[in-house]
Amino acid sequence: MMATNQVGKGLWHDTAMCGDPKIWFPMRVTYSRELKVKTELDRLGIENFIPMSYKLVNVDTDNPHRKLVPAINNLIFVRSTQERISGLKSSNKVLEPLRYMIDQTAQQPHTIMTVSNRQMETFMRVASRTDDSVMFLDDETVVGKEGKHVMITGGPFEGVTGVIRRVKRCKRVVVEIEGVASVAIAFVPAVMLKEIE
């Protein structure tokens, strides 16, 4: 995880040293408006990502069915510059609900949380699956914080790196963005796991 400038009056500077100044910001969206915000970001050509999963809805009716919904309530990842996001938040009514997340592990208070491109690519590769091969986790689902770091060497998740965690009494490869989101791969044969440092 990376960190960028503090939230404050006039502190909307881009933090990239060179190359593409856009970085990933995990952001909260108030009142479950993440899909509305996504539609507007798509319209503006701003890269974004919402993890989605199928959930059973209308369970107590005559028409229960599975529906594709955000897997983690009120969360969207936005790839842009801090300056552009902040400008849009103040000038675009649809994007006003976006809220920066604060990095609780940073030494400086009020440090905005960001995610590296590499970490985000790995997370999106796993979290974009909407079938039963992945499961989104909350803090209560994961038992134990220590685990081996591994790389998957074959199959549909080849090249993905993650951590072995105990989830629902089974060991699974978990890809996590610390303090934001975690997704577990339902099954990876042990022969396809290579321990990394």
Disulfide bonds with the S-S distance in Angstrom:
none
